[in-house]
Amino acid sequence: MKPVIVAIIIGLSAIIAFAVIGHAYKYRSTAMETIVVTGLAEKDFNSDLIVWEGSYSRKSIDLKSAYAALKADENAIRLYLSKKGINSSEMIFSSVTINKQFTPTQYQNGRSTTPVFTGYNLVQTVKIESADVDKIDKISREATELIENGIEFNSSPPLFYNTKLNEVKMELLGKASADAKARAETIAKNAGSSLGKLKKATMGVFQITGKNSNENYSYGGVFNTSSKYKTGSITIRMEFAVD
């Protein structure tokens, strides 16, 4: 091989090697310009508002008779709840729903028979909203005592809320931000650098699950209303410059 060709090959190899080294250094420099971390914060809290509903119904072939029986049930339920310590202002009785009932259509010789009217079914609900969470929760489990008075009362599971969620959310944001910054400082320190200014922050979804439950987080956020005791959590994604 001629000396000129050898020199050319060596020269090209050196250029390629320097280019690869330069690219690697540039990539390393760029990669270390920022640190991206995710901070997490959780907080346990109790519900301070309960919403509970129950329904009852009466059926009769005569509309007036069904309504009279339903009205008597309403008065009995009012009295029962009052004796349990619930104020009348906390009781919300719905309007009466009237359902006409018929026997199902039957088929004879391939032809359908005309449904026969069997009576009126009247339904009404009562809703309680109260800040006395423990008391209403207890009553919701005892309300089946009304059956002893001949009232077919169906008690729904109560719903639990917290009226100060904004305060909880702001507290969690502060804690999640501090957690993210601490993570970023640790990474920067271990890399022999120092943490610079915050470049970008993105808040994650605010989740509310039952305390000590196995509920799965949702992309759109979980909002638990079935548990009296809850756990709030939030994440925040932060990007810092590196000095």
Secondary structure, DSSP 8 states (H G I E B T S, - for coil): --HHHHHHHHHHHHHHHHHHHHHHHHHHHHHTSEEEEEEEEEEEEE--EEEEEEEEEEEESSHHHHHHHHHHHHHHHHHHHHHTT--GGGEEE---EEEEEE----EETTEE----EEEEEEEEEEEEEES-HHHHHHHHHHGGGGGGGT---EE---EEE-TTHHHHHHHHHHHHHHHHHHHHHHHHHHTT--EEEEEEEEE---EEEETT------TT--B--S-SEEEEEEEEEEEEEE-
